[in-house]
Structure formats: C-alpha cells, structure tokens
C-alpha cells in the first residue's frame, strides 16, 4: 500500500497532467473551429474534453478526501 504522502504526490501529478491535457484539448478545439472542422471532428474533441474533465473532477475530489476514505474507495 502506498504511503499517504506518496499517494498525495501521485494525485497532484495526475491533476497537473490532466489540467495540461485539458489546456491542449481546448486549444485544439479552438484551432478546429478556426479551420472549419467538421461536426464529427468537433464532437470527437468535445467528448475527449468531457472525459478528461470528469477524470480531473474525480482526481480533485480524491485529493481532498481524508486518507481513510481515500483508502476505502
């Protein structure tokens, strides 16, 4: 079992990675719109943004859970 500090560090890293990924996806969406992308391309990008936002939400919640609750989850 990972120590709480190591697990917290891993969660912070995941949050940073997801935030960076979301920034890139949003920038890509803006470029797609600027370049007249098809509905399918925009929808694919939108769905990826939604998935990453959900992952980020779960990671943020986990980062604020007390250690005992996080271990039970």
C-alpha positions in Angstrom: 0.0 0.0 0.0 1.3 3.4 -0.9 2.1 5.8 1.9 -0.3 8.8 2.2 2.4 11.3 1.2 3.4 9.3 -1.9 -0.2 8.8 -2.9 -0.9 12.6 -2.4 2.1 13.4 -4.7 0.8 11.0 -7.3 -2.6 12.6 -7.2 -1.1 16.1 -7.5 0.9 14.9 -10.5 -2.2 13.4 -12.1 -4.1 16.7 -11.6 -1.3 18.7 -13.2 -1.2 16.2 -16.2 -5.0 16.4 -16.6 -5.0 20.1 -16.4 -2.3 20.3 -19.1 -4.2 17.8 -21.3 -7.3 19.9 -21.0 -5.5 23.1 -22.0 -4.2 21.3 -25.1 -7.6 19.9 -26.0 -9.2 23.3 -25.6 -6.5 24.9 -27.8 -7.1 22.1 -30.3 -10.8 22.8 -30.3 -10.3 26.5 -31.0 -8.0 25.6 -33.9 -10.5 23.1 -35.2 -13.2 25.8 -35.1 -11.0 28.4 -36.7 -10.2 26.0 -39.5 -13.8 25.0 -40.2 -13.6 21.4 -38.9 -16.4 19.1 -39.4 -19.1 18.4 -36.8 -17.6 14.9 -36.3 -14.1 16.3 -35.5 -15.6 18.9 -33.1 -17.8 16.3 -31.4 -14.8 13.9 -31.0 -12.8 16.7 -29.4 -15.8 17.7 -27.2 -16.2 14.2 -25.9 -12.5 13.9 -25.1 -12.7 17.2 -23.2 -15.7 15.8 -21.2 -13.8 12.6 -20.4 -10.8 14.5 -19.2 -12.9 16.9 -17.1 -14.6 14.0 -15.4 -11.2 12.4 -14.6 -10.0 15.8 -13.3 -13.1 16.1 -11.1 -12.5 12.6 -9.6 -8.8 13.4 -9.0 -9.6 16.7 -7.3 -12.2 15.0 -5.1 -9.7 12.3 -4.2 -7.1 14.8 -3.3 -9.4 16.3 -0.7 -10.6 13.1 0.9 -9.3 12.1 4.3 -6.8 9.3 4.0 -9.1 6.7 5.5 -11.9 7.5 3.0 -9.5 7.5 0.0 -8.2 4.1 1.0 -11.7 2.7 1.2 -12.6 4.0 -2.3 
